[in-house]
């Protein structure tokens, strides 16, 4: 992915940041992956300076961290941190679902149903990254209907923070033919279509409790 060296430094840094972030978000760079500045510069066709600045921004965003004797790596989370993230997600997303469901329009419900169908198709094809993208788009449609942009932005930040673990968990679910992970979304679409705030909140909470249990099992059940 060569980048033009004629671009302004700030625009070039933006593009490098976006390129690396996308690789983290799609599972191409898992937790612990070393972000070697010269290798990335060669891969992206740029100098080391925008890569260095992009990594600094990734560290500020919580997606990378500096490790002694290794340099910058894709940031991982301990099991205790993941539990905390999923606890906060549950608090915020249950409320977001409760706020969004009563305000859903027919168009919103149709958009959610379309994302649910796209998710199911991606799961059947074994494409977990696309499935997770569709799942997050489905949830964002519901949460946005609540009208609290700050709440949605905060939730998106938490999704990003645990994305590498969501990908690992989703891949394992596909490998083990475990459909539990994907079973909540049709029920959530139905609750949203019915403007049922109680049901939407309950399905959201059940989904996140299931995800928490899956992660604890996946990472060995120890903090």
N, C-alpha and C positions, 0 to 999 in steps of 0.2 A: 504494500500500500504506500506507494511513493507520494510524498507531499512536496508541493512547490516551495522552493527556498526563496521565492520572491514574495511570499506572503509576509505580512507584518508579524513581528515576534509574538504578539498577543494572540493573533488568529491562529498561528501555527501551534502555539501551546494549547489552545482550545481544541484543535483538531487531534493533537497527540493525546491529550487527556481523554477525549471522547473515544478514540480508538482503543486505548488501553482499558478504559472503563467497560466498553462493550465486550471485550474479551473476558473480563472478570464476570460480567453479568450473564454471559452465555456459557460459562463453564470452561472456557478455553484456558483460563488461568485459575486453578483451584487455590484454596487457602494454603499458604506457605510457598507458593510459586515465587521464585526469585525474579525481581524486576531489574535485570541487568541493563544498565543505561546504554552501553555501547551496542549491545545486541538489539535492543529496541530501536535505537537510532538507525541502525543498518536495516532493520526490518521495515521501518516506516519511511526510510529514505530522507532522513533529516539529520541535523547536527545533534550533539548531546545536550545542548542548552535547553531546548524546548522539552526534551524528555525529562531532564532533571527537574524543571519547573512543574511539569505535569505530575510527576511522582510526588512532589511536595504537596500539590493540590489533592492528590489521591489520599495522602496521609491526613490532610486536614479534613477530608470527607469521611475518614474512618475506613477507607477501603484498602489502605496499605499501611505498613509500619516499618520502622527501621529496627533491624535485629543485629546485635553485636556479631561481628565476624562474618555476617552474611549480606549486609546491606539491606535495601528495601525489598520487602516481600508482600504478597497479597495477605491482608490481615485475616487471621483466623480468630475464632472465638472459643473460649473454654465452654464446657458444658454448663457451668454456673452462669456465664454471661448469656448463653443461648436461652437458658431458662428465664433469665430476667427479660430478655428481648421478647420472648413469647408471652410472658406475663403482661408486659406493657402492651403488646399487640392485642392481647385478649381484652384488656380494659378499654382500649381506644376503639378497636374494630367492632366490638359488641355494641358500643354506643353509636358508632357511625352507622351500623346496620339499622339500629333502632330509629335513628333520625332519618335515614334515607328512605326506608320502606313506605312510609305514609305519603311521601312526596313523589313517588315514581309515576311517570307518565307512561302511556302505552308505548311510546317510542323508546323510552328508557328500557322498559321490559323487553322489547324486541331486540334491542342492542345486547342486553344481558343474555338473552336466549341464543343470539348469534355467536357470542363469545363462548358460551357453554358448548355449542355444537362444534366450534373450531377446536376447543380444548379436547373434546372427545375424539375428534378425527386425529389430532396430533398424538394423543395417547395411543390410539390404535396403530399409528405409524411408528411408535417408539420415539417420537420427537418431544422429549420432555421440556426442552427450553421453550419451544413454541407453545406447548401446553401450559407452562407456567406463565408465559406472557399473556395468553388468553384468559387464564384464571385471574391474574391481577387486573386485567382490563375489565373483566366482569365485576370484580369487587369494586374497582374505582368508579364504575358507573353507578352502582348502588350508593356508595359512600358520598359521591359528589352530589347526589340528589338531596342530601341533608343540608347542603348550602354552607358548610363550614370548610372553607378552603385551607385554613391552617391545620385543621384536623387531618384532612386528606394528605397534605404535604408531609406532615409528621409520620403518618402511616407509611407513605411511600419511602421515606427515609429508613424506616425499620425494615421494610421489604428488602431494600438495597443492602442493608447491613447483614442480613442473614441469607442473601440470595445464593451464595455458594453452597450453603448447607441445604437449602430447598432443592437445588439441582441434584445433589447427592442422594437425598431422600427420595426424590421423584424417580431417579434412575433405578434405585433399588426396588421401589414399588413396582415399576414396570418389569424388571427382571424377575421378581417373585410373583408376578401376576396378581398383585394386591390392589384391588380396585377401591379400597377404602378411601384412599387419598382423594379420589375423584368423585366420590359418591355424594358429597355435600352440595355441590354447585347446582344440580337440578332442583334440589329442595329449596335452595336459596332463591333461585329464579322464580319458583312458584310462590314463595312467601312475598317476594317483592311485587310480583304481578297482582297478588291479592291485597297489597298494601298492609300486610300483617307485620307490624313492628315487633311483636312478641316472638313470632315464629322466626323472623329474620335474625333477631338477636340470639335466639336459642340455637339455630343452625350454625351461626358464626362461632358461637362459643364452643359448640361440640366439635367443629372443624379444627379450631385452634388447640383444644385440649388433646385431640387425636394427634395433631402434628407435634405437640410437645412430647407426648408419649413415644412417638416414632423416633424423634431425635434422641431422646434419652436412651432408647434401645440401641439406636445406631451408633452412638458414641460411648456405649459401654455402661451407662447408668451411674457414672461416678463424676463428681465435680472436680 
